Amino acid sequence: MKKMSRRLALAALSSLTVLNAGGLHAQTAYPNQPIKFIVPYPAGGATDALARMVAQKMQDNWQQTVVVENKPGAGGTIGNNLVAKSPADGYTVLFGIVALVQQISLMKLPYDPMKDFAPITRVAISPSVLAAAPSLPVNNLQEFVSLVKANPGKHSIGSYGPGTSAHLQGALLNLQAGLDLTHIPYQGGAPLVTAMIGGQLSSAFLDAGSSKQHLPKFKLLGVTGSERLTWLPQVPTLKEQGLQSYEPMGWFALLLPAATPKAVIDKFSAESQRILKLPDVREKIEAMGLIPGGETPESFARIMKSDAEIYGRIISDAKITLN
């Protein structure tokens, strides 16, 4: 009986050794097949451009094909869901944006953004700039607030569409400053900027990246985030001016399915951070009016959690719905 038990124990130990060796080989061999970056938005935008830049750098270094596939639709949820339901092997990657966590409080989702993804890192960070129309007789936030309060029902604030960062930020401004700015949604950044230039809007939270070339045309009243922008040092943060919950900024990020093995996550994270430290990559990101990312998965996970909580409170307090 003892001999039999000993033989069984040795056999079990031998099997475990083989399994561990196989697992180690799989981890060290990664990647050994093509990798797909899923961009849940159409080709041609900032999300697509950043994804292709990172994919090319990864392909060059790993000598493994890295392709970008655009899967737009339903505010990004089609592409997000595709990755959430994909095999957790490191070969299907989500190149997502901050809407991933904003939508938690806006709609019913077929996936859980906080449980179904393994955060890797933010590739780029996109501040927003509160801009006033050039025709308004204001030069700072205090003057803008006074003007709007003195003319009830007269002024407006635009956004890229219902439920977008610009919409949430404008609703928060109404709440905190006691304003009655009328929300006017547009279908994207180009028509919003055109309306601002044409004087159809009093104000808007403009994405610093996509609107960078147009910002000199407007009265710039404040920026989101905890620090002033290096290329707009004269514009104070909204936090400096007494407003709260404007610390979150837009982001473009890499995420994997939640059950991806830690060894694969670590290798993918290390490669992503390497890419984001390259001088030419950082220069391209900054030229887009964005801030290069590159934090650890643990740090990015904390940012996602904090952002989701802050946006959730704004959506609840402002009673924002997408109906």
Backbone bond lengths (Angstrom), bond angles and torsions (degrees), N, CA, C in turn:
res aa  C-N    CA-C-N  psi(-1)  N-CA   C-N-CA  omega(-1)  CA-C   N-CA-C  phi
1 M - - - 1.470 - - 1.515 111.30 -
2 K 1.350 114.36 -42.88 1.460 118.61 -179.72 1.519 110.92 -67.20
3 K 1.425 114.83 -37.39 1.454 118.52 179.42 1.529 110.49 -65.29
4 M 1.348 114.99 -41.95 1.460 119.33 178.92 1.531 110.86 -61.27
5 S 1.345 117.43 -44.21 1.462 122.27 179.51 1.522 110.19 -61.87
6 R 1.314 115.07 -39.62 1.474 119.21 -179.42 1.533 110.32 -65.06
7 R 1.367 115.24 -42.14 1.464 119.27 179.35 1.536 111.00 -64.04
8 L 1.332 115.55 -41.26 1.472 119.42 178.52 1.522 111.64 -63.45
9 A 1.322 115.17 -41.53 1.465 119.61 -179.59 1.523 110.78 -63.73
10 L 1.368 115.68 -41.80 1.468 119.61 179.63 1.526 110.93 -65.86
11 A 1.343 114.95 -38.31 1.466 118.73 178.36 1.514 111.62 -64.62
12 A 1.337 116.03 -42.36 1.473 120.43 178.99 1.518 110.90 -63.50
13 L 1.333 116.20 -41.47 1.465 120.63 179.79 1.514 110.56 -64.40
14 S 1.353 115.81 -39.98 1.458 120.56 178.95 1.529 111.10 -63.39
15 S 1.349 116.56 -42.95 1.470 121.07 178.61 1.511 111.46 -62.87
16 L 1.328 116.54 -41.66 1.466 121.28 -179.62 1.518 110.39 -63.70
17 T 1.352 115.85 -39.24 1.461 120.14 179.33 1.523 110.62 -63.23
18 V 1.359 115.67 -41.88 1.467 119.69 179.06 1.523 111.09 -64.56
19 L 1.344 116.36 -42.20 1.470 120.22 179.25 1.517 111.07 -62.80
20 N 1.321 116.34 -44.78 1.460 119.92 179.58 1.515 110.87 -62.48
21 A 1.327 116.23 -41.04 1.460 119.51 179.18 1.519 110.84 -64.16
22 G 1.359 115.81 -40.72 1.457 119.36 178.19 1.511 112.24 -64.86
23 G 1.354 116.17 -41.55 1.464 120.23 178.57 1.504 111.42 -64.59
24 L 1.339 116.52 -40.04 1.460 120.76 179.52 1.514 110.38 -64.93
25 H 1.370 115.38 -40.69 1.461 119.21 179.22 1.529 110.74 -62.83
26 A 1.351 116.29 -41.72 1.470 120.13 -179.53 1.518 110.77 -63.41
27 Q 1.330 115.62 -39.09 1.464 119.53 -178.58 1.521 111.08 -68.49
28 T 1.353 116.17 -44.88 1.462 118.67 -177.57 1.517 111.08 -72.77
29 A 1.362 117.72 -25.39 1.458 121.02 -178.61 1.524 112.29 -79.43
30 Y 1.319 117.60 -17.87 1.468 120.48 -178.32 1.529 110.11 -63.51
31 P 1.336 118.12 132.69 1.464 127.24 -1.83 1.533 111.22 -93.09
32 N 1.301 116.76 140.88 1.464 120.70 177.87 1.522 112.32 -123.32
33 Q 1.336 116.81 19.53 1.466 122.57 173.90 1.529 107.75 -156.29
34 P 1.329 118.70 166.34 1.470 121.02 -178.04 1.527 113.11 -58.38
35 I 1.321 115.38 145.63 1.466 123.53 178.73 1.527 108.32 -108.30
36 K 1.326 116.33 139.47 1.470 121.42 177.67 1.520 110.38 -111.28
37 F 1.326 116.08 126.47 1.466 122.24 169.16 1.528 106.67 -94.47
38 I 1.317 117.24 118.94 1.464 120.79 176.39 1.529 108.78 -95.59
39 V 1.334 115.57 118.39 1.466 122.08 175.70 1.529 106.81 -104.11
40 P 1.329 118.66 113.70 1.470 120.35 -174.83 1.528 114.58 -80.93
41 Y 1.323 116.28 26.89 1.467 122.14 -179.81 1.524 108.76 -139.92
42 P 1.343 117.72 163.97 1.467 120.10 -176.96 1.529 112.77 -64.21
43 A 1.322 115.39 159.42 1.459 121.38 176.14 1.533 109.46 -67.28
44 G 1.317 115.38 152.02 1.462 119.83 174.35 1.511 115.66 104.65
45 G 1.336 118.51 -18.68 1.460 120.44 -179.57 1.515 112.40 -89.19
46 A 1.330 115.59 -176.41 1.459 121.09 -178.98 1.524 111.60 -63.89
47 T 1.337 117.26 -39.42 1.464 120.50 179.94 1.526 110.15 -59.66
48 D 1.318 115.96 -45.91 1.458 121.91 -179.58 1.526 110.87 -64.42
49 A 1.331 117.17 -44.48 1.469 121.10 -178.03 1.526 111.27 -63.40
50 L 1.322 117.09 -43.31 1.467 120.75 179.49 1.533 110.96 -66.04
51 A 1.322 116.33 -41.90 1.466 120.30 179.79 1.519 110.80 -60.71
52 R 1.314 117.24 -43.19 1.461 120.84 -178.45 1.528 111.53 -68.03
53 M 1.318 116.27 -34.91 1.463 119.43 178.18 1.532 110.89 -65.23
54 V 1.337 116.57 -46.88 1.461 120.77 -179.97 1.528 110.53 -67.03
55 A 1.326 117.22 -41.77 1.461 121.32 -179.98 1.523 111.39 -59.49
56 Q 1.329 116.97 -42.15 1.460 120.69 -179.09 1.530 111.47 -65.42
57 K 1.334 116.12 -42.47 1.468 120.18 178.87 1.529 110.83 -64.33
58 M 1.311 116.46 -39.47 1.465 121.31 179.60 1.531 110.07 -66.81
59 Q 1.316 116.25 -42.87 1.460 120.83 179.12 1.528 111.03 -62.83
60 D 1.323 116.60 -42.81 1.464 120.76 -179.80 1.520 111.67 -61.00
61 N 1.327 116.21 -41.05 1.462 119.82 -175.79 1.523 112.72 -79.78
62 W 1.333 116.99 -41.75 1.461 121.01 -176.58 1.528 112.95 -85.79
63 Q 1.341 116.02 -12.31 1.462 120.00 -178.13 1.530 110.92 55.55
64 Q 1.320 113.85 40.00 1.455 121.86 178.16 1.526 108.03 -135.91
65 T 1.306 118.07 139.06 1.460 121.35 -177.30 1.527 111.33 -61.22
66 V 1.334 115.61 130.03 1.463 122.07 175.26 1.524 106.88 -126.62
67 V 1.315 116.99 111.42 1.462 120.89 -176.64 1.528 110.40 -107.91
68 V 1.327 115.50 152.84 1.466 121.81 176.81 1.519 108.24 -110.20
69 E 1.327 115.95 125.29 1.461 121.25 177.89 1.527 109.22 -118.72
70 N 1.329 115.98 125.85 1.460 121.24 178.40 1.530 109.22 -89.19
71 K 1.333 115.76 124.02 1.467 122.15 179.69 1.528 108.67 -127.52
72 P 1.341 117.17 68.98 1.468 119.73 -176.43 1.514 113.15 -75.85
73 G 1.335 115.28 165.90 1.453 120.93 174.93 1.505 113.05 131.06
74 A 1.334 115.33 145.51 1.472 123.12 175.91 1.525 112.15 54.45
75 G 1.324 115.75 43.58 1.466 120.00 176.07 1.515 113.71 65.45
76 G 1.326 116.26 25.47 1.460 120.24 179.28 1.512 114.17 96.16
77 T 1.331 117.45 -10.12 1.465 119.50 -173.39 1.527 113.17 -71.54
78 I 1.326 118.82 -23.40 1.468 120.64 178.32 1.531 110.07 -66.86
79 G 1.317 116.13 -49.40 1.457 119.82 178.51 1.515 112.56 -67.42
80 N 1.321 116.49 -39.55 1.467 120.36 178.29 1.531 110.34 -59.81
81 N 1.330 115.88 -45.54 1.456 120.88 -177.63 1.528 111.44 -66.38
82 L 1.325 116.52 -35.74 1.454 120.55 178.29 1.535 110.44 -58.10
83 V 1.325 116.44 -45.61 1.466 120.37 -179.65 1.525 110.97 -70.66
84 A 1.326 116.78 -41.62 1.467 120.32 -179.75 1.524 111.51 -57.73
85 K 1.347 116.48 -33.25 1.467 120.97 -177.23 1.528 112.53 -97.20
86 S 1.317 118.43 3.62 1.465 121.81 -178.50 1.525 111.55 -80.36
87 P 1.336 117.72 160.66 1.468 120.87 175.26 1.535 110.22 -56.99
88 A 1.322 115.75 136.86 1.472 120.57 -176.60 1.518 109.80 -88.31
89 D 1.342 115.47 66.44 1.460 120.00 -176.31 1.525 113.50 -120.33
90 G 1.337 116.74 3.93 1.461 119.74 178.18 1.512 114.55 88.61
91 Y 1.344 117.54 4.06 1.462 119.59 -176.68 1.528 113.67 -104.47
92 T 1.321 117.41 -4.63 1.464 121.91 173.18 1.513 107.62 -125.32
93 V 1.324 116.23 118.20 1.461 123.14 -170.18 1.523 109.48 -120.95
94 L 1.312 117.14 136.80 1.462 120.57 174.51 1.515 109.96 -93.55
95 F 1.330 115.02 128.80 1.465 119.85 170.50 1.528 105.52 -105.77
96 G 1.329 115.47 87.98 1.458 121.08 -171.34 1.516 113.96 -102.53
97 I 1.323 114.51 178.02 1.465 120.76 178.62 1.530 109.47 -129.69
98 V 1.323 115.70 176.89 1.466 121.29 -174.31 1.523 113.28 -59.83
99 A 1.332 117.76 -22.31 1.469 120.42 177.73 1.522 111.60 -56.28
100 L 1.317 116.90 -24.25 1.464 121.80 179.15 1.524 111.48 -53.80
101 V 1.344 117.09 -42.02 1.470 120.08 -179.51 1.523 112.26 -91.91
102 Q 1.316 118.08 -24.93 1.465 120.29 177.76 1.527 110.92 -66.81
103 Q 1.323 115.95 -36.80 1.469 120.67 -175.16 1.521 113.33 -69.10
104 I 1.330 117.29 -14.73 1.462 120.38 178.96 1.524 110.54 -55.56
105 S 1.334 115.85 -39.94 1.468 120.79 -176.62 1.522 112.80 -97.91
106 L 1.330 117.48 3.55 1.459 120.40 -176.21 1.520 114.28 -109.82
107 M 1.322 116.72 -25.67 1.470 118.78 -174.55 1.523 111.04 -155.22
108 K 1.320 115.14 164.44 1.452 120.43 174.75 1.519 107.73 -82.65
109 L 1.328 116.47 125.47 1.460 121.54 -174.93 1.532 110.94 -110.68
110 P 1.330 117.10 150.09 1.466 120.61 177.89 1.526 112.61 -82.53
111 Y 1.311 117.05 8.38 1.461 123.45 179.85 1.518 107.63 -150.15
112 D 1.308 116.75 164.81 1.463 122.14 178.02 1.529 107.88 -108.75
113 P 1.341 118.27 108.41 1.464 120.71 -177.19 1.522 114.34 -57.01
114 M 1.339 117.24 -27.18 1.454 119.97 -177.03 1.526 112.85 -90.37
115 K 1.335 117.71 -15.47 1.467 120.36 -176.44 1.527 113.25 -116.72
116 D 1.317 117.78 -23.62 1.457 120.36 -172.68 1.523 114.18 -96.94
117 F 1.342 116.76 1.46 1.463 120.51 179.53 1.523 110.92 -129.57
118 A 1.324 115.30 148.58 1.461 122.06 172.10 1.526 106.74 -103.64
119 P 1.346 118.44 107.49 1.462 120.82 -179.87 1.529 110.60 -62.26
120 I 1.322 116.96 138.88 1.463 121.51 177.16 1.527 109.98 -108.32
121 T 1.332 116.61 -65.33 1.462 119.90 177.94 1.518 110.17 -169.40
122 R 1.315 116.04 158.41 1.466 120.21 169.25 1.528 107.52 -81.88
123 V 1.312 116.48 132.07 1.463 121.52 177.04 1.519 109.90 -82.95
124 A 1.322 115.90 -41.97 1.466 120.65 -179.72 1.523 109.30 -149.92
125 I 1.324 114.35 150.70 1.464 121.76 -177.11 1.521 107.96 -118.59
126 S 1.320 115.79 134.87 1.459 121.13 -173.39 1.531 111.64 -120.32
127 P 1.329 117.89 102.56 1.466 120.13 176.49 1.525 110.44 -70.49
128 S 1.303 115.70 160.54 1.468 121.41 172.34 1.523 108.90 -111.20
129 V 1.314 115.28 149.27 1.467 121.44 179.63 1.524 108.23 -119.33
130 L 1.327 117.27 125.00 1.460 121.22 174.19 1.523 107.52 -78.78
131 A 1.328 115.18 114.05 1.457 120.82 -176.69 1.523 110.79 -117.91
132 A 1.327 115.39 142.91 1.465 121.54 175.45 1.523 108.85 -109.60
133 A 1.325 115.75 151.17 1.460 120.60 179.65 1.525 110.07 -58.70
134 P 1.329 117.84 143.70 1.461 120.84 -177.64 1.527 113.89 -60.55
135 S 1.335 116.79 -23.28 1.470 120.02 -178.44 1.530 113.52 -80.01
136 L 1.336 117.66 -14.77 1.469 119.77 -178.00 1.524 110.99 -71.70
137 P 1.332 117.16 137.65 1.473 121.14 -179.02 1.536 111.88 -81.75
138 V 1.322 116.36 58.60 1.466 120.95 -179.99 1.526 109.24 -135.58
139 N 1.328 115.53 154.25 1.462 120.23 178.61 1.520 113.11 -127.73
140 N 1.331 116.38 -7.35 1.465 119.38 -179.76 1.531 109.03 -154.79
141 L 1.320 115.55 175.07 1.469 120.75 -176.35 1.521 111.83 -63.00
142 Q 1.311 117.34 -41.61 1.468 120.72 -178.43 1.530 110.90 -60.43
143 E 1.320 116.53 -42.75 1.463 120.06 179.69 1.530 110.86 -68.15
144 F 1.331 116.14 -35.68 1.460 120.19 178.53 1.528 110.62 -64.98
145 V 1.324 116.81 -45.54 1.467 121.13 179.04 1.525 110.41 -60.79
146 S 1.320 116.68 -43.28 1.475 120.80 179.76 1.520 110.93 -63.23
147 L 1.328 116.96 -41.22 1.464 121.32 179.97 1.526 111.09 -63.07
148 V 1.334 116.58 -46.36 1.465 120.35 -177.90 1.524 110.68 -65.35
149 K 1.325 116.98 -41.04 1.471 120.15 179.62 1.526 112.10 -66.69
150 A 1.319 116.21 -30.70 1.469 120.36 -179.50 1.522 112.40 -78.74
151 N 1.342 116.50 -12.19 1.467 120.69 -178.31 1.527 110.24 -132.28
152 P 1.335 117.14 68.76 1.463 120.64 -176.11 1.523 113.29 -56.06
153 G 1.341 114.77 136.24 1.459 120.52 176.51 1.507 115.93 76.34
154 K 1.323 117.54 3.92 1.458 119.88 -173.62 1.526 113.37 -98.11
155 H 1.319 117.51 -27.63 1.469 119.66 -170.46 1.527 113.41 -108.45
156 S 1.320 114.22 159.26 1.466 120.54 -172.62 1.532 111.77 -132.35
157 I 1.338 113.98 165.29 1.462 120.36 173.63 1.522 107.42 -138.80
158 G 1.321 115.85 129.85 1.456 120.14 -175.71 1.517 112.60 -96.58
159 S 1.333 115.82 167.39 1.465 120.88 176.48 1.515 109.21 -148.98
160 Y 1.334 115.34 170.67 1.464 121.69 177.58 1.518 111.60 -78.89
161 G 1.320 117.11 -2.84 1.449 121.61 -179.61 1.513 110.58 145.73
162 P 1.327 118.17 161.21 1.470 121.64 179.79 1.532 111.80 -58.29
163 G 1.321 115.87 133.82 1.448 121.12 176.96 1.517 115.49 83.55
164 T 1.332 117.65 -2.06 1.464 120.43 178.86 1.526 110.40 -78.88
165 S 1.324 115.92 168.82 1.468 119.95 178.72 1.515 111.49 -54.80
166 A 1.335 116.62 -43.66 1.465 120.17 -178.73 1.527 111.38 -60.84
167 H 1.332 117.08 -37.76 1.465 121.38 177.63 1.532 110.43 -64.95
168 L 1.335 116.28 -48.44 1.465 120.44 -178.26 1.524 110.87 -64.02
169 Q 1.321 117.25 -41.33 1.464 120.93 -179.68 1.525 111.28 -66.23
170 G 1.332 117.10 -38.01 1.460 119.95 177.53 1.515 111.77 -67.56
171 A 1.326 116.75 -39.27 1.469 120.66 177.70 1.527 110.48 -64.00
172 L 1.319 116.24 -38.46 1.465 120.47 178.43 1.524 110.73 -65.80
173 L 1.334 117.10 -37.76 1.462 120.65 177.84 1.528 110.24 -62.79
174 N 1.320 117.62 -44.20 1.463 121.02 176.69 1.529 111.22 -57.69
175 L 1.327 116.38 -44.35 1.463 121.15 -178.40 1.523 112.10 -65.28
176 Q 1.316 115.86 -49.48 1.468 119.78 -172.38 1.519 113.51 -77.03
177 A 1.326 116.71 -34.85 1.470 119.61 -177.60 1.523 112.54 -96.56
178 G 1.332 116.41 -1.96 1.462 119.55 179.44 1.515 113.20 67.78
179 L 1.336 116.75 41.79 1.466 121.01 -176.85 1.527 110.95 -105.04
180 D 1.326 115.05 170.02 1.469 120.24 178.20 1.524 110.37 -126.94
181 L 1.329 116.61 40.19 1.460 121.14 178.83 1.529 109.76 -61.21
182 T 1.313 117.16 128.98 1.458 121.94 178.82 1.517 109.82 -79.20
183 H 1.325 116.22 126.30 1.463 120.47 179.88 1.525 110.37 -78.99
184 I 1.341 115.74 125.84 1.457 121.29 177.59 1.529 108.29 -123.90
185 P 1.321 117.78 107.63 1.467 120.89 -178.44 1.530 112.09 -83.44
186 Y 1.326 116.25 145.25 1.460 122.76 175.31 1.522 108.11 -122.85
187 Q 1.309 116.43 163.35 1.462 120.98 179.69 1.522 110.03 -90.98
188 G 1.326 115.49 70.95 1.455 119.68 176.86 1.511 114.21 108.59
189 G 1.347 114.74 176.72 1.452 121.06 -173.94 1.515 115.14 -73.73
190 A 1.341 117.78 -39.70 1.466 120.32 -175.90 1.529 112.72 -60.17
191 P 1.341 119.56 -51.01 1.470 118.51 178.86 1.524 112.97 -65.95
192 L 1.328 117.25 -29.88 1.459 119.97 178.03 1.521 110.35 -65.07
193 V 1.325 116.67 -48.04 1.470 120.75 179.29 1.523 110.39 -63.26
194 T 1.335 117.30 -40.45 1.467 121.41 178.74 1.525 110.68 -60.22
195 A 1.327 116.76 -41.93 1.465 121.14 178.98 1.527 110.85 -65.67
196 M 1.328 116.43 -38.08 1.466 119.96 177.80 1.525 110.75 -63.83
197 I 1.327 115.64 -45.94 1.466 120.12 -179.31 1.525 110.55 -63.62
198 G 1.335 115.99 -38.41 1.461 120.39 -177.76 1.514 114.85 -78.97
199 G 1.351 116.91 -5.91 1.451 119.87 178.28 1.510 114.91 83.73
200 Q 1.341 117.52 10.96 1.465 119.45 177.79 1.527 112.14 -76.83
201 L 1.318 116.86 -14.28 1.455 122.92 179.87 1.521 110.87 -124.07
202 S 1.324 116.06 146.63 1.467 120.00 175.28 1.522 111.28 -81.41
203 S 1.338 116.00 -35.53 1.461 119.24 -173.21 1.517 110.74 -160.36
204 A 1.327 115.50 169.50 1.463 121.29 175.41 1.520 108.93 -169.58
205 F 1.324 114.86 152.31 1.454 120.52 168.46 1.525 105.54 -89.90
206 L 1.324 116.40 111.06 1.455 121.40 -177.06 1.520 110.65 -99.22
207 D 1.319 116.05 138.11 1.455 121.15 174.66 1.521 108.34 -65.49
208 A 1.336 116.32 122.79 1.465 120.57 -174.40 1.517 112.36 -61.44
209 G 1.333 116.59 -33.17 1.453 119.61 -178.36 1.515 112.70 -71.10
210 S 1.328 117.10 -61.51 1.462 120.68 -175.24 1.528 112.87 -69.33
211 S 1.342 117.20 -20.81 1.474 120.38 -176.77 1.529 113.37 -105.50
212 K 1.323 117.57 6.31 1.461 121.03 -172.29 1.533 113.45 -52.23
213 Q 1.314 116.79 -45.56 1.463 119.62 -176.47 1.526 112.91 -67.88
214 H 1.352 116.71 -21.46 1.464 120.09 -177.60 1.533 113.70 -94.13
215 L 1.319 117.27 -15.49 1.460 119.98 -173.03 1.529 114.07 -57.27
216 P 1.335 120.10 -36.46 1.476 118.83 179.04 1.529 114.36 -60.61
217 K 1.333 116.99 -14.70 1.468 120.50 -179.00 1.529 112.34 -80.37
218 F 1.350 117.14 -13.35 1.456 120.81 -172.11 1.527 112.70 -114.67
219 K 1.339 114.83 169.90 1.460 121.75 170.90 1.530 106.76 -86.55
220 L 1.303 118.14 115.36 1.465 122.13 -175.78 1.520 109.53 -95.13
221 L 1.341 115.78 118.63 1.459 121.50 -170.17 1.531 113.74 -103.31
222 G 1.312 117.96 -20.13 1.463 119.53 -178.64 1.513 111.33 173.96
223 V 1.335 115.79 161.49 1.457 120.89 178.28 1.526 109.62 -126.02
224 T 1.320 115.34 153.45 1.455 119.82 176.06 1.529 109.56 -80.53
225 G 1.332 115.77 171.10 1.454 119.83 -178.79 1.518 111.98 97.65
226 S 1.318 115.64 177.71 1.467 121.50 -177.06 1.522 113.42 -96.65
227 E 1.333 117.07 -11.21 1.461 120.93 -178.30 1.520 110.06 -134.92
228 R 1.328 115.89 154.23 1.463 120.30 175.59 1.527 109.68 -67.43
229 L 1.319 115.76 154.73 1.457 120.32 178.55 1.526 109.59 -79.17
230 T 1.323 116.00 139.62 1.467 119.71 -178.38 1.524 111.63 -62.84
231 W 1.324 117.26 -29.17 1.459 119.56 -179.13 1.533 112.52 -97.14
232 L 1.346 116.76 2.55 1.471 121.76 172.40 1.530 108.63 -137.77
233 P 1.333 116.90 55.05 1.472 119.65 -173.04 1.522 114.35 -64.48
234 Q 1.332 116.38 -19.68 1.461 119.95 -178.25 1.529 112.87 -81.64
235 V 1.331 117.07 -10.44 1.462 120.53 -177.57 1.530 109.16 -98.56
236 P 1.327 118.36 116.52 1.468 120.83 -178.28 1.520 112.20 -71.63
237 T 1.314 115.86 156.45 1.465 119.13 173.74 1.523 108.83 -71.75
238 L 1.314 115.94 158.39 1.463 120.45 175.70 1.522 109.99 -67.79
239 K 1.325 115.91 -30.17 1.467 120.81 177.23 1.525 110.50 -63.11
240 E 1.326 116.43 -42.04 1.474 121.04 176.96 1.519 111.29 -57.70
241 Q 1.319 115.94 -31.49 1.457 121.34 -174.38 1.531 112.62 -94.21
242 G 1.329 115.93 14.76 1.454 120.40 171.64 1.507 116.99 94.52
243 L 1.337 117.81 1.41 1.462 120.21 179.18 1.527 109.79 -91.77
244 Q 1.319 116.52 146.52 1.457 121.90 -176.09 1.534 111.49 -112.12
245 S 1.326 115.20 159.78 1.471 124.10 175.59 1.522 113.35 68.79
246 Y 1.323 116.77 23.67 1.460 120.76 173.87 1.525 111.64 -102.72
247 E 1.347 116.63 14.06 1.457 119.97 179.18 1.535 112.46 -69.18
248 P 1.344 119.62 -38.31 1.472 118.78 179.96 1.523 111.86 -61.81
249 M 1.320 114.78 142.27 1.459 120.45 175.63 1.521 108.58 -126.18
250 G 1.302 115.41 164.39 1.451 118.94 176.67 1.522 110.21 -65.60
251 W 1.332 116.78 154.98 1.460 118.74 176.09 1.520 111.50 -150.43
252 F 1.322 113.03 157.16 1.462 124.09 173.17 1.522 104.91 -119.10
253 A 1.323 117.40 128.78 1.461 118.11 -169.30 1.518 113.60 -145.14
254 L 1.321 114.11 161.53 1.461 123.21 176.09 1.518 109.92 -102.71
255 L 1.335 116.54 132.33 1.465 121.79 177.70 1.523 109.28 -141.32
256 L 1.320 116.33 149.11 1.459 123.05 176.98 1.527 109.01 -116.93
257 P 1.327 118.20 163.42 1.470 119.24 173.37 1.525 110.48 -57.54
258 A 1.310 116.57 146.58 1.469 122.35 -169.53 1.520 114.38 -58.87
259 A 1.328 118.21 -35.56 1.465 120.49 -174.63 1.528 114.11 -86.49
260 T 1.316 117.12 10.62 1.467 120.47 178.79 1.529 109.97 -58.76
261 P 1.328 119.41 133.67 1.471 121.26 -179.97 1.521 112.09 -56.01
262 K 1.327 115.59 144.19 1.463 120.67 -176.79 1.526 112.14 -59.12
263 A 1.345 116.30 -37.64 1.462 119.13 -179.42 1.527 111.44 -61.83
264 V 1.333 116.80 -37.24 1.459 121.39 177.91 1.528 109.88 -70.78
265 I 1.327 116.67 -43.50 1.469 120.66 177.57 1.523 110.13 -58.56
266 D 1.328 116.35 -44.38 1.472 120.21 -178.94 1.521 111.23 -62.70
267 K 1.332 116.53 -42.24 1.462 119.64 -178.99 1.528 110.81 -68.68
268 F 1.329 116.52 -42.17 1.467 120.78 178.89 1.521 110.47 -65.16
269 S 1.329 116.43 -39.89 1.469 121.37 178.54 1.525 111.32 -63.64
270 A 1.325 116.34 -45.81 1.469 120.29 -179.50 1.526 111.04 -61.01
271 E 1.336 116.34 -41.23 1.459 120.25 179.25 1.534 111.03 -67.48
272 S 1.325 116.91 -40.17 1.474 120.64 178.76 1.524 111.00 -63.06
273 Q 1.331 115.94 -43.73 1.461 119.61 179.18 1.526 111.41 -66.22
274 R 1.328 116.69 -36.56 1.469 120.01 176.52 1.532 110.58 -60.21
275 I 1.328 115.43 -46.85 1.466 120.74 -178.95 1.523 110.88 -60.91
276 L 1.334 116.12 -43.15 1.465 120.16 -175.46 1.524 113.30 -74.80
277 K 1.324 117.38 -5.32 1.461 121.22 173.90 1.529 112.17 -96.48
278 L 1.334 116.82 -8.44 1.463 120.15 -179.64 1.532 110.17 -66.94
279 P 1.335 118.20 130.59 1.468 120.98 -177.47 1.526 113.72 -55.42
280 D 1.340 117.84 -41.40 1.467 118.79 -177.79 1.517 112.11 -69.28
281 V 1.333 116.76 -32.10 1.458 120.51 176.87 1.527 110.40 -68.63
282 R 1.311 116.18 -46.23 1.464 120.36 179.42 1.532 110.91 -62.28
283 E 1.312 116.75 -39.68 1.473 120.21 178.72 1.521 111.39 -62.63
284 K 1.332 116.81 -41.76 1.465 120.38 179.94 1.531 111.30 -66.60
285 I 1.330 116.13 -40.52 1.466 119.66 179.09 1.526 110.25 -64.76
286 E 1.322 117.08 -44.98 1.469 121.01 -179.72 1.519 111.32 -66.89
287 A 1.332 117.80 -33.78 1.466 120.74 177.93 1.524 111.51 -65.00
288 M 1.347 116.58 -22.56 1.463 121.34 177.22 1.528 111.82 -84.00
289 G 1.357 117.01 1.54 1.456 120.27 -178.12 1.509 112.63 81.86
290 L 1.339 116.65 16.76 1.454 122.23 -177.69 1.525 111.04 -110.29
291 I 1.320 116.28 167.42 1.455 122.82 178.99 1.532 108.02 -108.28
292 P 1.332 119.07 125.57 1.466 119.96 179.97 1.525 111.85 -61.45
293 G 1.330 116.49 142.15 1.458 121.87 177.32 1.513 110.80 -95.81
294 G 1.340 115.87 -147.09 1.450 119.04 177.28 1.512 115.50 125.79
295 E 1.346 118.46 19.65 1.459 119.68 -179.92 1.527 111.03 -77.81
296 T 1.316 116.07 171.02 1.460 122.26 179.50 1.534 110.14 -74.13
297 P 1.342 117.07 162.08 1.466 119.42 175.99 1.530 112.66 -56.24
298 E 1.332 116.60 -39.56 1.464 120.08 -179.26 1.526 111.48 -64.03
299 S 1.318 116.22 -42.59 1.461 120.67 179.45 1.528 111.12 -66.53
300 F 1.327 116.45 -42.96 1.462 120.10 179.22 1.523 111.15 -64.72
301 A 1.332 117.29 -36.52 1.464 120.63 177.38 1.527 110.84 -60.91
302 R 1.325 116.50 -40.13 1.468 119.92 177.73 1.525 111.08 -66.35
303 I 1.317 117.22 -38.12 1.468 121.29 178.39 1.533 110.02 -64.59
304 M 1.318 116.94 -44.31 1.464 120.30 178.22 1.526 111.40 -58.71
305 K 1.312 116.24 -44.43 1.471 120.99 -179.20 1.526 110.78 -63.50
306 S 1.331 116.61 -46.09 1.467 120.85 -179.84 1.518 111.18 -64.25
307 D 1.332 116.98 -45.27 1.463 120.58 179.62 1.528 111.04 -60.85
308 A 1.325 116.61 -43.87 1.465 120.49 -179.34 1.522 110.78 -60.90
309 E 1.316 116.94 -40.35 1.467 120.77 -179.67 1.530 111.20 -67.77
310 I 1.322 117.23 -44.45 1.467 120.70 -179.03 1.529 111.03 -65.14
311 Y 1.326 117.00 -48.55 1.465 119.63 179.67 1.526 110.72 -64.61
312 G 1.320 116.82 -34.43 1.460 120.13 177.78 1.520 111.59 -61.88
313 R 1.327 115.91 -41.80 1.478 119.66 178.39 1.522 111.11 -65.50
314 I 1.326 116.96 -41.94 1.470 120.32 179.48 1.518 109.96 -61.26
315 I 1.320 116.70 -47.42 1.461 121.84 -178.16 1.528 110.67 -61.39
316 S 1.329 116.18 -41.23 1.470 120.61 179.15 1.520 111.38 -68.16
317 D 1.336 117.08 -49.14 1.470 121.27 -176.60 1.535 111.59 -64.99
318 A 1.326 116.45 -37.24 1.475 120.02 -178.84 1.517 112.61 -88.32
319 K 1.345 115.74 -1.98 1.468 121.94 179.23 1.538 111.70 54.80
320 I 1.313 115.39 46.86 1.466 121.50 -178.80 1.521 109.79 -84.45
321 T 1.306 116.51 130.59 1.463 122.12 174.09 1.514 108.31 -133.74
322 L 1.320 116.55 163.43 1.465 121.44 178.33 1.514 111.22 -104.80
323 N 1.320 117.51 15.04 1.472 120.58 179.45 1.517 110.72 -73.69
